[in-house]
Amino acid sequence: MRIYTKFRIVVASALVFLLQSCTSILGLPAEKEKSMIGEITPYTTELRNLPLPKEKIVIGVYKFRDQTGQYKPSENGNNWSTAVPQGTTTILIKALEDSRWFTPIERENIANLLNERQIIRSTRQEYLKDVDKSSPALPPLLYAGTLLEGGVISYDSNIMTGGIGARYFGIGASTQYRQDRITIYLRAVSTLNGEILKTVYVSKTILSTSINGSFFKYVDTERLLEGEVGVTQNEPIQMAVTDAIEKAVKSLIVEGIRDKIWGKAIDTPSKYQKLVDEYNAEQEISNNRLVGNKYPTNNRQNISVFAQIEANKGRVDYVNPKTTVGGKLGIKYFLADNFNLEANANVFSIENEKILSRTFVSTEVNLEYLIIPQFKLSPYIYAGLGTVFSTDKARYKGQFGGGLEYLVQKNLGLRLSSQYDMGFTDDWEDFVNGKRKDQALRFALGINFYIGKK
């Protein structure tokens, strides 16, 4: 009994040590942290490194607020906390300062500023009128030639989610991710005539990930050993909003240079040409972007030839079917981006242990539907008719299947597929039994080489 008690103490100590070790290895917080200077985003550095203007532009921001009305998503009841930070005007003003292109003036709390100036005037009139009647008056406030308007206009939750996991003999691990997205519009307005000089639009995804591992094992009939470890990381909303606002400010500056709306602030246009060219190239790429930061390019051309190796298993009237190996060669012609007409020739075998072994040559014609041809990885489905030849006669069948194709290189695709053959007769093996027609199941791995024109 004492030995068993000591063993439990040793196991408990080992588990405690293991948990502490995992804390250190995974970088989990174990101590309090002191306050520190806020982090910067990649666009903070880009703003600070922009070529300087000839003279700064005086600019005013009355409000740049959350216009989404979105609350934080909650799985347990209502959550009245907003999903977007409410201090976006302050973030925008900081971005304007970092760019060194603008002189921001106080407009968000202009009432406070005017009240304070009135207090200064009243104090001077009351207490300094007999001391120094020549004291200077307050200087006038700066006025803005340009106003910035707009806000965070959208917050979309769970635009993309996913994960992967596995478990074997009580030991398992999994990982999950989720993407949200915010959208920002920023516009410059002339105070001279109210003209909207430029509007820019920026979106930013917000990533959340988690990694988990667990195991359980029955030590004996009444004792179960379990363990869990996991890490979750959420991208801060404030950093995502800052990143998007800073990108919007940079876009506004560069588009203003390109479209010549900044007037005297631009002394030598050639000084900013490299910046404009880089932005134009980025904008051209972004025009093809889809939701989820995917950039589709349809590299699949209108003709392709393919070859694949197949594992076949016949479903005929004899028992104990065996898996055999065959092959397929074919050509595809694309009628549209999604549809192609396929013709192929293939060899497959039907074999039943110690009973039958027969090889067939088959030709097929299929209509294939490629679901998302714009992406490198696309699922596809197909169906068609075929002919099966053996030594004695020809037979007919129908087939359908599907799989995945991944473009390894620009014109070279790797394909993984499965196919189900349905015979129109029950005599592939020259034996008729029952009502079910002869059938076959295939799994294939192959390559698809694209030629011709897009």
N, C-alpha and C positions, 0 to 999 in steps of 0.2 A: 504493500500500500504506500509506503514511504517513497519507494522508487517511482511509482506512478505519479505521486504528488510532485516529486522533483522534476519528472519529465514534463508535466504540465507547466511548471514554472519556467523551465528552459524554453519550451515552445512559445509561451506568452512573451518572454523576454526577446526571443528571436523575432517575433512578429512586430513588437514595438520598435526594435532596431531597424527592421525592414521598412516600416512605415516612415521612420525618420530619414532613412537613407533615400527612400523615394521622394520625400519632400525636398531634399537637397538636389537630387538628380534632376527632378522635373522643374526645379526653380520655383517651387511654390512659396508664397510669402510666409515666413515664420516669425518675423519681427516687425515692429512698427517702423514706418518710414517717415522721414522728415519732409517738410515742404521743399519743393524744388522749382526751378524755373521751367515754365511750360515747354513742351516739345514743339518742334517745328515740322512742317510738312515739306515734301519735295518742292512744292511750288513756292514756299517761302524763300528758298535759296534762289529760285529762278527769278522771282520778283526783285530781289535785292541785286541781282546781277544784270538787270536790264540796262541797255544804254540810256544815259541820262538825256532829258529833253533840254532844249535851249533855255526854257523858263518853265517853272512849275505852273500847273493849272489849278486855280482856286475852285474847289468843288464842295458842294453841300449834300449831306445825306439826312433827310428828315426821318425816314424810317425805312428799314429793310427787315421785314418781320417774317415770322412763320405764318404763311397763308394756307397751310394744309388743314388745320383743325384736327390733326391726327393725334390720337392718344397712343401711348405705348401698348403694344399687344400684350395681353395677359391671358394665361390659361386658367387662372383661378379668380373668377369674378371680374368686376369692373376695376379699371386702373385709370385714375384721372390725371396722371402725370403725362405731360405732352411728350411726343416722340422726338420733337425737334427742339433744340435749345432756343430760349427766347431772347438771347442776347446777340442775335445775328447782326444788328446794326454796329455794335462794338467790334465784332470780328471784321466786318467790312472796312471800318475806319482804320483798323490796324493794318489790313492788307493795303489800303491806299497809302498809308505812311511808309510801309516797307518797300513799295514800288519806287518811291522818290520821284514820282511823276506828278503828284498832286499835293496841294495844300488843303487838307480837310479843314472845314470850319464847323463850329458847333451849331447844330441845328436840331438834334434830337431833343435836347432839353433847353431850347432857346429861352423858354420862360424863366428858368432859373438864372440864366445869364443876364437877361434884361432886368430881373429883380435885383440882382447884385449890383449892376451898374446904377440902378436907381438909388440904392442904399448909399453908394459912394457919392453920388451927386448930393443927396440930402445931407449926408454927414459934412461934406465940404461947405455947403451953404450954411449949416447950423453952427459949426464950430470954427471954421476958418475964415469967416467973412470979415472979421476985424483984424485978423493977423496978416493975411496976405491976399489982397484982392486980385493980384495978378497970377494966381495959381492956374496952371494950364487946365483946360477942359479935357474931358475924356476923349481919346481919339475915336474916330468913327469905327464901327464894326466893318470887317471885310464882308463883301457880298460875293456870291458865287455866280460865275458865268455859266456853270453847268451844274445840274442836279442829277443825282443818281437815285433811281427808283427800282422797284422790283421786290423780290423776296423768294423764300423757299416755297415753291408752289405745289410740290408733290412729295409724299413719302409713301413708298410702296413696300409692303412687307411680304417676305417669302416669295420673291419673284423667281427664286431658284433654290431648291433644297435637294439634298441627296445624302448618300452615305453608303458604307460597305462594312460588312462584318462577317465573322465566321466563328463557329464553336465546334469543338471536337473533344469528346470525353470530358466534359465539364470545364474545359479551358476555352475561353473565347475572348475576342477583341473586336472593337467596332470603332468606326469614325463617322462623324456626321458633319454636314456644313449647311449653312443657310445664308442667302444673300438678300439684303434689303436694298432699297435705292432711294436716293433723294434727288430732286431736280430743282435747279435754280435758274431764274431769269434775272438779268441785270440790264438796265437801259440807261442811257445818257440823254438828258433833256436840256435843250438850250433855254436859258432864262430870258433871252432876248425876245424870242417869238414863240416859245413853247414847242418848237420842233423836236421830235424824237430823232436824235442824231444816230444812234446805234443801239441795237439790242443783241445781247449774246445769251446763249443757252448752254448750261453745263449740267451734266448728271454725274453722280458718283455712287458706286456700289458700296455697301457696308457688309463686311464678312464676319460671320460667327462660325467657329469650328469647335468640335469636341472630339476627344479621343478617350476611349474607355476600354479597360481590360478587367476580366473577372475570371475566377475559377471556383469550383466547388468539388468536394470529394468526400465520400462517406468513409470516415476513418474506421468505424465499425457499424453495427446495425443500428445504433442509437445516437451516433455522433457524426456531425456534419462539419467539415472544415470549409470555410468560405473566405474569399478575399476579393477586394475591388481596388482599382486605381483608375484615376481619370483626370483629364485636364480639359477645361473649357476656356476659350479665348474669344472675346467679343471686341470688335473694332469700336473705339469710342465714337459716339455720334458727333460730339463736339469737334473731334479731329477730322471726321469726314466732312462736316459742314465747312470747317475752315479750309480744307483742301479744295472743296468745290468753289468757295467764294474767291480764294486766291487765284484759281484757274480762270474764273470769270473776269477778274480784274485784269489779268494778263491778256486774256482774249480781247477785252475791251480796248486796251492800250494798242495792241498790234493791229486790230481791225481799224482803229482810229487812224493809225499811221498809214495803213494801206489805202484807206478811203479818204484820206486827207481832211479829217474833221477837227484836228487839233490845232490848226492854224499856225500861229507864231511859235508854238512850242517845238515845232520841227524845223531845225535850221538846215541840215544836210540830209536829204532823203536817202542817199546812198549809204549813210551811216547805219541805217536800220534795215537795209535790204536783206541781209542774211536772216535776220529775225523774221521778216515777213515771208521769205521763201520757206523757212522751216515750218511756219504756221500754216501756210497754204498746203504744204505736203501733208501735214497732220490732218488738216480739214478734209482733204481729198480721201484719205484713208477712213476717216471717221464717217464720211457720208455713206459708206458701205457697211457700217457696224450695225448689228442687231442687238436686241436686249440681251443682257448678260455679258457684255463686252466680247461678243463673238464677231469675227471679221470673215464673213463667208466669201469664198472665191471658187467659182465653178471651173475647175481645171479639167473636168471630164469632157472629152471630145466626142464627136458624133459616131465614131466607130471604135470598137475595142475587140481584141482577141483575148481569150482566156483559156487557162488550163487548170485542172484541179485533180487532186487525188481523193478517192472516196472510200469510206468504209460502208459496206453493204450488208444487209441482213434480210433474207427473204422470209416472207410470211405465206408459205404454201401449205399444202395438205399434209406433208410429212412432218414428223416431230423432230425435236433436237436441231433446230436450225443453227448454223454457224455463221460468224461474221467473216466476210471476205473483203478483199481489196480490189478496187477498180479505178478507172480514170475517165476523164471527160475533157474534150477539146471543143471549142466553139467560137462563135463570132456574134457580136451584138451591133445593132444599128439603132441609134437614138432617133426616135420620131419627134421627141421634145426633150426638155431637160429632165423630166421625170420618167418618161416612158421609153422603152427600147424593145425591139423585136430581136429575139435570140434564136439561133439555130446551132445545134451541137450534135456531136457523135460521141458515144461513150461505150465502155465495156464494163459489165458487171457479172457477177457469178451468184448462183444460188447453190448452197451446199447444206445438206443435212447429214449429220454424223453417221457414217457407215451405210448410208442409204442412197444419196444422190449428190452429184457434183456436175453442174452444167453451167457453161459460159454463154452469155448473150451479148450481142452487139445491138445497140439501140440508137435511134435518131430521135431528136426532139425539136419541137418548135414551141417557144414560150413567149408570152408577153410579160415583161417585167416592169414593176413600178418602183422607182428609187424615191424614197420618201422625202429626204432633204438633201438634194444633190449639191447644194451650196456649201455643205460642210465636208470636212475630210472624213468624218465618221458618219455613215448613213445606213440605216436599216433599209431593207428592200424585201419585196414579196413578188412572187411570180406564179404563173399557172400556164398549162398548155397541153398539147397532145403529142404522142410519140408512137414509134413502132419498135417492136422487140423482135430481133431475128435470132434464130437458133439453127441447128443443122437441118431441121426438118421443114419448118415453115415460119411465116411471119405472123406476129400477133400485135394487137393494138392496145394502147393504154392511155390513161390520162395522168398528169402529175401536177403537184403544186408544192411550193416550198417558200423559204425565206431565209434571211441571214443578215449579216453585217458586212459592210465594205469600208475599209480604211485606206486612205491615200497615203502610202508610205513616202512616195515622192510625187512630183507634179503630175505624172501620167501613169503611175504604177499603183494599183490598188491590191490590197490583201483582203481576201474574202473568206468568211466562215459561214457555212450554210448547212441546212438540212432539207431533205426532199422526201416526199411520200409518193410512191408509184401505185396506181390503182389499175390493175389489169381488167380488160373487158371480158376476159375468158378465164377459165379455171384449169387450164391445161398446160401451164408453163413447164411443169415437170412431167407431162403426159400422164397425169393421174387426176381424176375428177372425184371430189368428195365434198359433200355438203353444199351449202348455198353461197358461201363466201368466195369471191373471185380471188385469184392470186395477187399478192401485193409485195412491196419491198420498201424498206426504209433505208435512207442513205444519209451519211454525214460527210461533209467535204471541207477541205482546206485548199485554197487555190490562189492564183494571181490573175489580175485583170490588167492588160496593157492597152492604154488608150492611144489611138492614132487618128488621123484625119483632122477635121476642122472643129472649132468650138461652135 
